[in-house]
Amino acid sequence: MEAWFALLVGIFFTVAVYLLLSKFIIRVLLGVAILGNAVNLLIFTAGRLTRDVPPVIAGGADTLVGPAANALPQALILTAIVISFSFFAFLLVLSWRAYDDLQTDNTDEMRVAEPVSEPAPPLGY
């Protein structure tokens, strides 16, 4: 089962990097969202996929009776979900404002900060 999740993490990372290298802002936003999901799945897979009981110590006992699930990857993933959602919301608003001002989502056409008197850099190599 972990091999399938490792393959899925690789596919997510591949798709995310492909989308992040695009020149359109919408694709970059989708790449950021998929990259966040890939990292969450990577942490989840690294924390071992088991069907153990929750790490709760029974009343009157000092230690756990048997094997228990690791709560640290779950806490890390929950924190990463909140952070990635807030980062995605910030990027969404930022791209919306850029589109509203420049009327384009193509990064090659977003050359407002470059001086007009100098020649434009090459668009491709």
C-alpha positions as CSV (number, residue, x, y, z in Angstrom):
1,M,0.0,0.0,0.0
2,E,2.8,2.4,0.8
3,A,4.4,1.8,-2.6
4,W,1.2,3.0,-4.3
5,F,1.1,6.1,-2.1
6,A,4.8,6.8,-3.0
7,L,4.0,6.5,-6.6
8,L,1.0,8.9,-6.2
9,V,3.3,11.4,-4.3
10,G,5.7,11.2,-7.3
11,I,2.9,11.9,-9.7
12,F,1.6,14.8,-7.7
13,F,5.1,16.3,-7.5
14,T,5.6,15.9,-11.2
15,V,2.3,17.5,-12.1
16,A,2.9,20.3,-9.6
17,V,6.3,21.2,-11.0
18,Y,4.9,21.1,-14.5
19,L,2.2,23.5,-13.6
20,L,4.5,25.8,-11.7
21,L,6.7,26.2,-14.7
22,S,3.8,27.5,-16.8
23,K,3.5,31.1,-17.8
24,F,-0.1,31.4,-16.9
25,I,-1.0,32.4,-13.3
26,I,-4.0,30.1,-13.1
27,R,-1.8,27.1,-13.8
28,V,0.7,28.3,-11.3
29,L,-2.0,28.5,-8.6
30,L,-3.1,25.0,-9.4
31,G,0.5,23.9,-9.2
32,V,0.8,25.4,-5.7
33,A,-2.4,23.6,-4.5
34,I,-1.2,20.3,-5.9
35,L,2.2,20.7,-4.4
36,G,0.7,21.3,-1.0
37,N,-1.4,18.1,-1.4
38,A,1.7,16.2,-2.5
39,V,3.7,17.3,0.6
40,N,0.8,16.4,2.9
41,L,0.5,12.9,1.3
42,L,4.3,12.6,1.6
43,I,4.2,13.3,5.3
44,F,1.2,11.0,5.7
45,T,3.0,8.1,3.9
46,A,6.3,8.7,5.8
47,G,4.4,8.3,9.1
48,R,3.6,4.7,8.2
49,L,0.1,3.6,7.1
50,T,-1.2,1.4,9.9
51,R,-4.6,0.6,11.3
52,D,-3.5,0.9,14.9
53,V,-5.6,2.2,17.8
54,P,-5.4,5.9,18.7
55,P,-2.6,6.8,21.1
56,V,-4.8,7.1,24.2
57,I,-3.7,5.7,27.5
58,A,-6.5,3.8,29.3
59,G,-7.6,4.9,32.7
60,G,-5.4,3.4,35.5
61,A,-2.6,2.5,33.1
62,D,0.8,4.2,32.9
63,T,1.7,3.3,29.3
64,L,0.1,2.1,26.2
65,V,-1.0,-1.5,26.1
66,G,-0.1,-2.3,22.5
67,P,1.0,-0.6,19.3
68,A,-0.6,2.8,18.6
69,A,-0.9,5.1,15.7
70,N,1.7,7.9,15.5
71,A,0.0,11.2,16.1
72,L,2.8,13.5,15.0
73,P,2.3,13.1,11.2
74,Q,-1.4,13.7,11.7
75,A,-0.7,16.9,13.6
76,L,1.9,18.0,11.0
77,I,-0.6,17.4,8.1
78,L,-3.3,19.3,9.9
79,T,-1.0,22.3,10.4
80,A,0.2,22.1,6.8
81,I,-3.4,22.0,5.5
82,V,-4.2,25.3,7.3
83,I,-1.0,27.0,6.1
84,S,-1.3,25.8,2.5
85,F,-5.0,27.0,2.4
86,S,-4.1,30.4,3.7
87,F,-1.1,30.7,1.3
88,F,-3.4,29.6,-1.6
89,A,-6.0,32.2,-0.6
90,F,-3.3,34.9,-0.5
91,L,-2.0,33.9,-4.0
92,L,-5.6,33.8,-5.3
93,V,-6.3,37.3,-4.2
94,L,-2.9,38.5,-5.5
95,S,-3.4,37.0,-8.9
96,W,-7.0,38.4,-9.0
97,R,-5.6,41.9,-8.4
98,A,-2.9,41.4,-11.0
99,Y,-5.5,40.3,-13.5
100,D,-7.8,43.1,-12.6
101,D,-5.0,45.7,-13.1
102,L,-3.2,44.2,-16.2
103,Q,-6.1,42.4,-17.9
104,T,-4.0,39.3,-18.5
105,D,-2.9,36.2,-16.7
106,N,0.1,35.6,-19.0
107,T,3.3,36.3,-17.1
108,D,5.2,37.3,-20.3
109,E,2.8,40.2,-20.8
110,M,3.1,41.3,-17.1
111,R,6.1,43.6,-17.7
112,V,4.9,46.8,-16.0
113,A,7.9,47.1,-13.7
114,E,10.4,47.0,-16.5
115,P,11.7,50.3,-18.0
116,V,10.2,51.3,-21.3
117,S,13.4,52.8,-22.7
118,E,15.5,49.6,-22.5
119,P,14.9,46.7,-24.9
120,A,12.7,43.9,-23.6
121,P,14.4,40.7,-22.6
122,P,14.0,37.7,-24.9
123,L,10.7,35.8,-24.5
124,G,12.4,32.4,-25.2
125,Y,15.7,30.8,-25.8
